[in-house]
Amino acid sequence: MIKAALSIFLVLAAMSSAFGKYIPKSGKRVPQTLSRGWGDQLIWAQTYEEGLYWSRSRGKPLMVLFHLENCPHSQALKKVIADDYNIQKMLDEDFIVLNLMYETTDKHLSPDGEYVPRILFVDPSMTVRADLNGPYSNRLYTYETGDLKHLKRNMETAKKLLKTEL
């Protein structure tokens, strides 16, 4: 009896973890090392220049995530973004994504300083959308784990601006 109950529990646990993750329409993809855990089923740009090229050629905004492996705030944000089905779906279908653990030479990507985590949006005309910022006045482009609604709103706005401004 205990073995049967344990078996059922294990099957249910495995099923519940499988249903919560985003799986692209094209089917499960091989995890990329470029994801660094931010969304293993997403296709990630390797460099900022490649992200800009894909953004321009595919007509999608670029979302750039600055983070560090040893930063607890970056790690916490990575976990909630990677586990959020709606964000993963939107990133896969509507954005070009890039995560960086180093600063770029483009100073437009650090309009209020260099800190992590930091998320900026760049439209296909290669304009950094400084108007799409997070909820904090001292670190304009940071988001914390409780700010996913704000991040989703900014992602939706980036998609709408793409259709109205370009």
N, C-alpha and C positions, 0 to 999 in steps of 0.2 A: 504494500500500500504506500509506504513512504517513497519507494523507488518510483512508482507511477506518479505521485504528486511532484516529486523532484523533477522528473522528466517533463511533465507538463509545464512546470514553472520555467525550466530552461528554454523550452520551445517558445513560450510566451515572451520571455525576456529577449530572445533573439529576434522575434518578429517585431516587437515594439521598437527596438533600436533600428531595424531596417526601414520602418515606415517613416521615421522622423527625418531622415536625410534626403536632401534634394538629389534626384537622378535626372540628368538631362534627357530631353526628348529622343536624342540620338542613342540613348542607352548609356550604361555605366562606362565611364572612361577610366583609363589607367591613370592613377594619381601622378601628378607632376611634382618633381622636386621644387619647381618654381613656386608652387602654392605655399610652401612653408607652413602648411596647416590652415591657411585662411579659407580654403575651399578646394579640396582635392579633385573635385569633378569639373572644375573650371579650367579654361585655357588661359594661361597667364602669359603676358608679354615678358620678354627676358630683360629688356632695357627700356629706358624712358623713350629713346628714339624709336624703337620698335613699337612701343605703345602709341606714340604719336602717329606713326605711319598707319598702323591698323585702324586707329580712330578715324583718320582722314579717309582712308580707302573704303572703310566699311560704314562710314557715316554714323558712328556711335560715339558717345562721350567716353573719355578715359577717366577711370577712378584710380588715383594713386594713393596707396597706403604706405606711410612711413612708420617703421616700427623697429624694435630691437629685440633680439632673442632673450636677453637677460632682464628686460623691463617687465615688471609685474602688471603694469597697466596695459601694455601691448599684448601680453599673454592672455589677460582676462578678456580684452576686446576681441582678440582672435577667436577665442572659444565661443563667444556669443554670436559672432558673425558667421562662423563656420557651421554652427548648429541651427541658424535661423533659415528655415526653408524658403521664405519669401525673399529674403535678401539674396540667397544663393541663386534662386531662380531669376531674379531681376539682373544680377551680375552676369549670369550666363547668357541671357537672351538680349539684354539691352546695353551692355557696357563692354568696354575693353578694360581689363584689370591688370594692375601692376602693383607688386608690393616690393618695397625697397628697404634695405637695412643700412643704407648709406645716403648721403645727400647728393643731389645732382648739381651740375654746374648752372642750371636754370634757376636764377634767384627768384623768379616769379613763383616758384614752388615753396618758398619760405617767406611769404609776405609779412609775417609777424614773428619770425624767428625760426630756429631749428629746434624742434622738440618732437617727442614721440609719445603716444601714437598721434599721428596727424593724417587727415584724409582730405585730399583736394580733388576737384573735378576739372577736367580740361575738355573743352568742346572740340569738334573736328576741325575748326578753323585755327586750332592751337592756341586758343585763348584760355588762360587759367581763370576759372570762375571764382574770383575772390568774394563774390556776393553769396556764395553757398557755404556758409560757415556753421560751425557747431554752436551749442548753447552757452559757451563760456566767453566772457569778455577779455579774460587774460590770456587765453590760448584759443584763438578764434577757430581753429580747424581740428580741434580734438573732440573726441567723443568718448564717453565712458560706457560701461556695460548697461546702464539704465537709460541711455540716450538713443536706443535703436529706433524709436518712433521718429525722432528728429532726423536721424540719418536716412531713414526711408523717405521722409518728406523731401529731403534734399536730393535724393536719388530721383524721385518722381519729378521734381522741379528741373533737374538736369535734363531729363528726357523731354519735358515740355518745352524748355528753352531751345532745345535742339530743333523742334518742329516749328517754333514761332520766330526764332531769330536767324536761323541759317537758311 
